[in-house]
């Protein structure tokens, strides 16, 4: 049984569940005003240690993929992911932080590793940069490392390039204060990670 079959989801479902809307037409380097607004967003949202979201998730290694519903709970550096397959209803839970990560729900024994990325790669073959994604999914640059931003016609980030990954912001909850992403597509050949956020919860405004 291959890795994607173990999660009982076909790669085609990932495309169906997270069908892409048209990308932002205008992508330009940020103006002084846009960069200042982004810095303010990062200061405000980056200071919020506890947050959660509900949505849908898809990942692929270029050959095998999977998708399902996602609940993501972040408490400081500690996180809990619950991924549920859309057809079988089976779920896996990933808990972790700076001291490692543990995946449960796939078999009789839990799978432990140094971090979430290592565990997900071993079980599914997915390359998911969870530590960075915790920033990117909120439309923020991961701190302490170079990043390149472009902005769309709405004045919000359209793309973010960091740590070898290209992050494409396909849609935003622009009415929120501050705005928050709705569709986040990250890629680093041959890997892709897609998150569709249906609801922001807890300390996120």
MARTI-908153 format. One line per field, with one value per residue (C-alpha): residue number from 0; x, y, z. Coordinates in nm, 2 decimals, always signed. Layout:
# MARTI-908153
resi = [NUM,...]
X = [X,...]
Y = [Y,...]
Z = [Z,...]
# end
This chain:
# MARTI-908153
resi = [0,1,2,3,4,5,6,7,8,9,10,11,12,13,14,15,16,17,18,19,20,21,22,23,24,25,26,27,28,29,30,31,32,33,34,35,36,37,38,39,40,41,42,43,44,45,46,47,48,49,50,51,52,53,54,55,56,57,58,59,60,61,62,63,64,65,66,67,68,69,70,71,72,73,74,75,76,77,78,79,80,81,82,83,84,85,86,87,88,89,90,91,92,93,94,95,96,97,98,99,100,101,102,103,104,105,106,107,108,109,110,111,112,113,114,115,116,117,118,119,120,121,122,123,124,125,126,127,128,129,130,131,132,133,134,135,136,137,138,139,140,141,142,143,144,145,146,147,148,149,150,151,152,153,154,155,156,157,158,159,160,161,162,163,164,165,166,167,168,169,170,171,172,173,174,175,176,177,178,179,180,181,182,183,184,185,186,187,188,189,190,191,192,193,194,195,196,197,198,199,200,201,202,203,204]
X = [+0.00,+0.15,+0.17,-0.13,-0.35,-0.27,-0.45,-0.72,-0.73,-0.64,-0.43,-0.71,-0.93,-0.67,-0.73,-1.10,-1.13,-0.89,-0.97,-0.77,-0.93,-0.76,-0.43,-0.40,-0.35,-0.11,+0.21,+0.45,+0.72,+0.57,+0.53,+0.64,+0.28,+0.22,+0.55,+0.46,+0.11,+0.27,+0.51,+0.22,+0.03,+0.34,+0.38,+0.02,-0.03,+0.32,+0.26,-0.04,+0.10,-0.23,-0.46,-0.64,-0.80,-1.03,-1.02,-0.89,-0.55,-0.38,-0.02,+0.17,+0.52,+0.47,+0.35,+0.13,-0.10,-0.37,-0.63,-0.88,-1.02,-0.77,-0.80,-0.49,-0.44,-0.13,-0.03,+0.30,+0.55,+0.32,+0.08,-0.18,-0.30,-0.60,-0.64,-0.95,-0.99,-1.31,-1.42,-1.33,-1.36,-1.04,-0.82,-0.47,-0.34,+0.00,+0.13,+0.46,+0.68,+1.05,+1.13,+0.98,+0.65,+0.43,+0.18,-0.11,-0.40,-0.23,-0.15,-0.10,+0.20,+0.26,+0.53,+0.78,+1.04,+1.25,+0.99,+0.65,+0.82,+1.02,+0.72,+0.49,+0.77,+0.83,+0.46,+0.32,+0.62,+0.51,+0.75,+0.56,+0.76,+0.53,+0.74,+0.75,+0.39,+0.27,+0.38,+0.30,-0.06,-0.12,+0.03,+0.36,+0.72,+0.90,+1.12,+1.50,+1.54,+1.54,+1.21,+1.08,+0.72,+0.51,+0.17,-0.16,-0.40,-0.57,-0.25,-0.20,+0.07,+0.03,+0.35,+0.61,+0.94,+1.14,+1.36,+1.33,+0.95,+0.71,+0.39,+0.10,-0.19,-0.49,-0.76,-0.79,-1.04,-0.97,-1.26,-1.08,-0.87,-0.59,-0.67,-0.60,-0.54,-0.81,-0.62,-0.25,-0.06,+0.31,+0.54,+0.90,+0.95,+0.82,+0.63,+0.31,+0.11,-0.23,-0.44,-0.79,-0.89,-1.27,-1.25,-1.00,-1.06,-0.95,-0.70,-0.71,-0.93]
Y = [+0.00,+0.34,+0.63,+0.82,+0.51,+0.49,+0.81,+0.68,+0.99,+1.02,+1.30,+1.40,+1.48,+1.73,+1.92,+1.89,+2.00,+2.30,+2.41,+2.71,+3.04,+3.28,+3.42,+3.79,+3.97,+4.24,+4.14,+4.42,+4.50,+4.68,+5.05,+5.23,+5.24,+4.86,+4.76,+4.97,+4.81,+4.47,+4.55,+4.66,+4.34,+4.13,+4.32,+4.27,+3.91,+3.80,+3.90,+3.67,+3.34,+3.15,+3.10,+2.83,+2.78,+2.53,+2.46,+2.22,+2.09,+1.92,+1.81,+1.63,+1.50,+1.54,+1.18,+1.10,+1.34,+1.36,+1.60,+1.65,+1.88,+2.05,+2.18,+2.37,+2.48,+2.69,+2.77,+2.95,+2.70,+2.41,+2.29,+2.03,+1.93,+1.71,+1.59,+1.40,+1.22,+1.33,+0.99,+0.75,+1.00,+0.86,+1.11,+1.16,+1.39,+1.56,+1.72,+1.89,+2.18,+2.26,+1.92,+1.70,+1.58,+1.28,+1.15,+0.92,+0.76,+0.58,+0.25,+0.08,+0.28,+0.65,+0.78,+1.03,+1.25,+1.56,+1.79,+1.79,+1.79,+1.48,+1.29,+1.39,+1.30,+0.96,+0.87,+1.03,+1.15,+1.51,+1.79,+2.04,+2.33,+2.35,+2.60,+2.84,+2.76,+2.88,+3.23,+3.20,+3.09,+3.42,+3.61,+3.69,+3.64,+3.39,+3.60,+3.61,+3.50,+3.69,+3.70,+3.86,+3.99,+4.11,+4.27,+4.25,+4.51,+4.48,+4.61,+4.27,+4.02,+3.82,+3.61,+3.54,+3.36,+3.23,+2.94,+2.80,+2.80,+3.01,+3.10,+3.22,+3.40,+3.33,+3.49,+3.70,+3.78,+4.15,+4.28,+4.16,+4.40,+4.31,+4.11,+3.74,+3.49,+3.25,+3.05,+2.98,+2.77,+2.69,+2.51,+2.39,+2.15,+1.88,+1.95,+2.14,+2.24,+2.40,+2.54,+2.68,+2.86,+2.84,+3.00,+3.18,+3.13,+3.23,+3.52,+3.60,+3.91]
Z = [+0.00,-0.10,+0.13,-0.01,+0.01,+0.38,+0.42,+0.18,-0.04,-0.41,-0.54,-0.77,-0.47,-0.35,-0.67,-0.65,-0.28,-0.32,-0.68,-0.75,-0.82,-1.06,-0.92,-0.84,-1.17,-1.04,-0.86,-0.79,-0.54,-0.24,-0.21,+0.10,+0.22,+0.15,+0.32,+0.62,+0.64,+0.61,+0.90,+1.11,+1.03,+1.12,+1.45,+1.55,+1.44,+1.53,+1.89,+1.92,+2.04,+2.06,+1.76,+1.56,+1.23,+1.06,+0.69,+0.43,+0.35,+0.06,+0.01,-0.26,-0.33,-0.70,-0.74,-0.44,-0.26,-0.01,+0.12,+0.40,+0.66,+0.89,+1.25,+1.35,+1.72,+1.79,+2.15,+2.14,+1.99,+2.06,+1.79,+1.73,+1.38,+1.32,+0.96,+0.86,+0.53,+0.34,+0.23,+0.51,+0.79,+0.94,+1.11,+1.22,+1.49,+1.49,+1.82,+1.86,+1.93,+1.97,+2.13,+1.86,+1.70,+1.74,+1.48,+1.60,+1.43,+1.14,+1.31,+1.64,+1.74,+1.74,+1.51,+1.66,+1.51,+1.55,+1.41,+1.22,+0.88,+0.95,+1.08,+0.78,+0.54,+0.69,+0.70,+0.38,+0.18,+0.22,+0.27,+0.48,+0.64,+0.95,+1.14,+0.85,+0.75,+1.09,+0.98,+0.61,+0.67,+0.85,+0.56,+0.75,+0.68,+0.90,+1.12,+1.10,+0.74,+0.41,+0.22,-0.10,-0.11,-0.40,-0.36,-0.55,-0.66,-0.32,-0.15,+0.03,-0.03,-0.35,-0.33,-0.07,-0.14,+0.16,+0.25,-0.11,-0.10,-0.32,-0.14,-0.35,-0.17,-0.38,-0.16,+0.15,+0.42,+0.34,+0.56,+0.87,+1.07,+1.01,+0.69,+0.69,+0.41,+0.29,+0.03,+0.07,-0.18,-0.11,-0.35,-0.38,-0.67,-0.66,-0.33,-0.29,+0.02,+0.00,+0.29,+0.25,+0.57,+0.63,+0.98,+1.19,+1.57,+1.91,+1.94,+1.57,+1.53]
# end
